[in-house]
Each structure stands twice: as C-alpha cells, then as structure tokens.
Amino acid sequence: MTYDAQHGLEHAEVAGWALGALDSDDAAAFEEHLQSCGQCQAEAAEFAPVARNLALAAPAAEPPPDLELKTLAAVQYAVMAESREQSEPQPELAAPKPDRESKASRWWHLHWTNPLLPVVTTLGAAAVTAAAFIGAHVFQAAAPAVAASYVLRPPPGQSGSASAITHEINGGYQTQLTAKDLPKLGSGQFFECWYAGPDNRAGHPQLISGGTFSSSNGTFTMWSAADPGTFRVMEITEEQASAGGQHGRVILSGTAQNVHDDD
C-alpha cells in the first residue's frame, strides 16, 4: 500500500488513539474512520510497541523540597569564595593573570553583584524545579500498554458496527468500546460483550464476559481478566436478564489485532 502523506496529516490523531490519549468524542470519530482505512490501521499497529515501552518508563519522582535552597546556597557560596579571592592582596612580584581570566573575573563580579541577581537566580532555579516536576509527571501519565485492538462487524444483512482498544492495566484488561447504530433494544434487554477462546463452539462455550451496556451508540469502558492473546474473538450479543451465560444472538464480532504477546 502506498503511503499517502496528506492523508497522514489529516489524521494525525492516530498516535493519540493508539496511546489511549483521545477523549471519548475524538476517539469515537477516529474509530469510525479507522474501520475502513488501511493506512491508519497500519499506523496504529506501529504505535503499539511505543505504548508498551512508555509503560516501562521510570516511575514518577518528586524533586527534594529543599533542592532550590541548596542550589542557591551552593551558587552564592561559590560567588563569595570568588569575591574573597579577588579582594586578597597579591604579592608584588606575582606574575599578572592572563587578560582572559581578568575579564572573566570582572564579568562574574558584575553579574553576581547586580541588584537583579536574587530575582534572576530564583526564576532560574524555579524553572529547573518546574522542568523536573513536569518531566516526572509526563512519565507518570504515560499510557498503559496496548494489549489489542478490534474492529467489530455485523453478520451479513445486519447493521451496526463497533471498534475497541484494550489496555493491560494492573494485571487485568480495560477495554474502551465505541458502538454505532446497534439494533434497538426491547424491554429488559441489554448488550453484552464477550471474549471467546479458541475452543468456543455450539454446545461447548469458552466465553468470558467483558461487561454490559444498554445504548445503541456511545463509548463504554469495561474490565475483564480475559487475555486477548488467548480469547482473541470479541462478540456483542443482545441479552435478556437470565440465569447467566450467552443466550442472545450475536450482532457483532471481530478478531483481536495488534495483539501484544508477552511470550
């Protein structure tokens, strides 16, 4: 497939989507486009290892509360030592210092005795502290690892669609699913998300529920212990309150893409 640079510029949100950084409205709009765009699907797959590596970043660390004071004290001590050295009388026969060093000493003297020094120094130290704080929190806010993504389609002749992305978080899996134009539900009905294993078949179910929702359109967040590396098929069914298990008809299904395999 030929890469279309203009198309890439028009859909720069692919990185934010792959990293789970888009808000629900932007994610839903992009996922609708993603279902029919091979270029964006390929780019999203390229970002999957980036998301995994970000999750391995160093943990957040706050700078010591006395860092600014210690930094200012160390600089001021060095300036005082420099000033004392310049004020000490020099032996009459001592060789003159190179002009370059004299200029440097004058510069330091003018610089550190300037009345604006406390303001400039404080602002500089504050900027260093702020940079350290921001950097730490950028790593802290790094997106969790992308475990898999899905594009769900209906059976032939049926309507509706959905897309989903699953992140691995704290030993479990969080899925953000965006549904569009699902069938209208009857009284007491709801939609249920399922993860199907490799041996799932009629009379021999191998299913784990991923959660329920009741709107035909929207973005929903669900949690499950189902590893998409094993339970690769996602199904959406229409269900009625019952004793449990999958009883309703499958209205959407899709297979995990870009699966992160720990092995």
C-alpha positions in Angstrom: 0.0 0.0 0.0 1.4 3.4 -1.0 1.7 5.8 1.9 -0.4 9.0 1.5 1.4 11.8 3.3 -1.5 14.2 3.0 -3.8 11.6 4.5 -1.4 11.1 7.4 -1.5 14.9 8.1 -5.3 14.9 8.1 -5.5 12.0 10.6 -2.6 12.9 12.9 -4.8 11.7 15.8 -3.8 8.1 15.1 -1.0 8.4 17.7 -3.3 9.7 20.4 -5.8 7.0 19.7 -3.2 4.2 19.8 -1.9 5.6 23.1 -5.3 6.0 24.6 -4.9 9.7 24.9 -8.0 10.9 23.0 -11.2 12.0 24.7 -14.3 9.9 24.1 -15.7 12.1 21.3 -12.4 12.3 19.3 -11.8 8.5 19.9 -15.3 7.7 18.6 -14.9 9.8 15.5 -11.5 8.4 14.7 -12.6 4.8 15.2 -15.4 5.2 12.7 -12.7 6.3 10.2 -10.4 3.5 11.3 -12.8 0.8 10.3 -12.3 1.5 6.6 -8.8 2.9 6.4 -5.9 0.5 5.9 -3.3 3.2 6.2 -4.5 4.4 9.6 -4.8 0.7 10.8 -1.2 0.1 9.8 0.0 3.3 11.6 -2.0 2.4 14.7 -0.2 -1.0 14.7 3.2 0.7 14.5 2.4 2.7 17.7 1.5 -0.4 19.7 5.2 -1.1 20.8 5.6 2.6 21.6 2.7 2.4 24.1 4.2 -0.8 25.6 7.6 0.9 26.0 6.0 4.0 27.6 4.5 1.8 30.3 8.1 0.7 31.2 9.3 4.3 31.8 10.9 5.2 35.1 8.4 5.8 37.9 7.5 9.4 38.8 9.8 11.1 41.3 9.3 14.5 43.1 12.4 16.7 43.4 13.6 17.1 47.0 11.7 20.1 48.6 15.0 21.8 49.6 16.5 21.5 46.1 16.1 25.2 45.2 17.5 26.4 48.5 20.5 24.1 48.3 21.2 25.1 44.7 21.0 28.9 45.6 23.2 28.3 48.6 25.9 26.5 46.6 26.0 29.2 43.9 26.2 32.0 46.5 28.9 30.2 48.4 31.0 29.9 45.2 30.5 33.6 44.4 31.6 34.6 47.9 34.7 32.5 47.6 35.4 34.1 44.2 35.0 37.6 45.7 37.3 36.8 48.7 39.9 35.6 46.3 39.7 38.7 44.2 39.9 41.0 47.3 43.0 39.4 48.8 46.3 41.4 48.2 48.5 40.0 45.6 52.4 39.6 46.1 54.2 42.5 44.3 56.3 40.1 42.2 53.4 37.8 41.3 53.0 37.3 37.6 49.9 39.1 36.2 47.0 36.8 35.4 46.1 36.4 31.8 43.7 39.1 30.4 41.1 36.4 29.7 40.9 35.4 33.4 40.7 39.1 34.4 37.8 39.6 32.1 36.1 36.6 33.4 36.5 37.7 37.0 35.1 41.2 36.2 32.1 39.5 34.4 31.4 37.3 37.5 31.7 40.3 39.8 29.3 42.4 37.8 27.0 39.5 37.2 26.7 38.3 40.8 26.6 41.8 42.4 23.9 43.0 40.1 20.7 44.1 42.1 18.6 41.9 39.9 20.6 38.7 40.9 18.1 37.4 43.5 15.2 37.7 41.1 17.1 36.1 38.1 18.5 33.3 40.3 15.2 32.5 41.9 13.5 32.3 38.5 16.2 30.1 37.1 16.1 27.7 39.9 12.3 27.6 39.8 12.5 26.8 36.1 14.8 23.9 36.8 12.5 22.6 39.5 9.4 23.0 37.3 11.1 21.1 34.4 11.9 18.2 36.8 8.3 18.2 38.1 6.8 18.3 34.6 9.1 15.6 33.3 8.3 13.3 36.2 4.6 13.7 35.7 4.9 13.1 31.9 6.3 9.7 32.7 3.7 9.1 35.4 0.9 9.8 32.9 2.3 7.5 30.2 -0.4 5.4 28.6 -0.7 1.8 29.7 0.3 -1.0 27.3 -2.0 -1.6 24.4 -3.0 -5.3 24.5 -5.1 -5.5 21.3 -7.5 -3.6 19.1 -10.7 -4.7 17.4 -13.0 -3.8 14.5 -16.4 -5.4 15.0 -18.8 -6.0 12.1 -22.3 -7.4 11.9 -23.4 -10.7 10.2 -24.4 -10.3 6.5 -27.6 -8.3 6.1 -27.4 -6.8 9.6 -26.5 -3.2 10.6 -24.3 -1.7 13.2 -20.6 -1.5 13.9 -18.1 -1.1 16.7 -14.4 -0.7 17.4 -12.4 -1.2 20.6 -9.0 -1.0 22.1 -7.8 -3.0 25.1 -5.1 -1.9 27.5 -3.3 -4.1 30.1 -3.6 -2.4 33.5 -2.5 -3.9 36.8 -2.9 -7.5 35.8 -6.3 -7.0 34.1 -7.6 -5.7 30.8 -9.5 -2.4 30.3 -11.5 -2.1 27.0 -12.9 1.1 25.6 -15.5 0.1 23.1 -17.3 2.5 20.8 -20.6 1.3 19.3 -22.6 2.8 16.4 -26.1 2.1 15.2 -26.7 -1.1 17.1 -30.2 -2.6 16.9 -32.9 -1.1 19.1 -33.3 -3.0 22.3 -36.6 -4.3 23.6 -37.9 -4.0 27.2 -35.5 -5.6 29.7 -32.8 -6.2 27.1 -29.1 -5.1 27.1 -26.0 -5.6 25.1 -23.2 -7.8 26.4 -19.6 -8.0 25.4 -17.9 -11.5 25.3 -14.4 -12.8 24.8 -14.3 -16.2 23.0 -11.5 -18.7 23.3 -10.1 -20.9 20.6 -12.4 -23.9 21.6 -15.6 -21.9 21.7 -18.4 -23.6 19.7 -22.0 -24.6 20.0 -22.6 -26.9 23.0 -19.1 -26.2 24.2 -18.8 -22.5 25.2 -15.5 -21.0 26.1 -16.5 -17.5 26.9 -15.7 -14.7 29.4 -18.0 -11.8 29.8 -16.4 -8.4 29.2 -19.3 -6.3 30.5 -22.7 -4.9 29.6 -24.2 -1.7 28.2 -27.6 -0.5 27.1 -27.1 2.2 24.5 -27.0 1.6 20.7 -24.5 4.4 20.3 -21.6 5.6 22.5 -18.3 4.8 24.1 -18.2 2.4 27.0 -15.3 1.3 29.3 -15.3 -2.3 30.5 -13.0 -4.5 32.6 -12.1 -8.2 32.2 -9.5 -10.8 33.1 -9.7 -12.3 29.5 -6.2 -12.1 27.9 -6.8 -11.1 24.2 -3.8 -13.3 23.3 -5.9 -16.3 24.2 -9.5 -15.1 23.9 -9.0 -13.4 20.6 -12.6 -13.1 19.4 -14.9 -10.3 20.7 -18.6 -10.7 20.4 -21.5 -8.4 21.2 -24.9 -10.0 21.9 -28.4 -9.0 22.7 -29.3 -10.4 26.1 -32.3 -10.6 28.4 -31.9 -10.9 32.2 -31.5 -14.7 32.9 -29.5 -17.2 34.9 -26.3 -16.2 33.1 -24.4 -17.3 30.1 -24.6 -16.3 26.5 -28.2 -16.8 25.3 -28.8 -13.9 22.9 -27.9 -13.6 19.2 -24.5 -12.3 18.2 -24.9 -9.0 16.5 -21.2 -8.0 16.1 -17.9 -9.9 16.2 -14.3 -9.2 15.5 -10.8 -10.7 16.0 -8.1 -9.1 18.0 -5.5 -7.2 16.0 -2.0 -6.0 17.0 -2.0 -8.4 19.9 0.7 -7.9 22.5 2.2 -11.3 23.2 4.3 -11.4 26.4 5.9 -14.7 25.2 
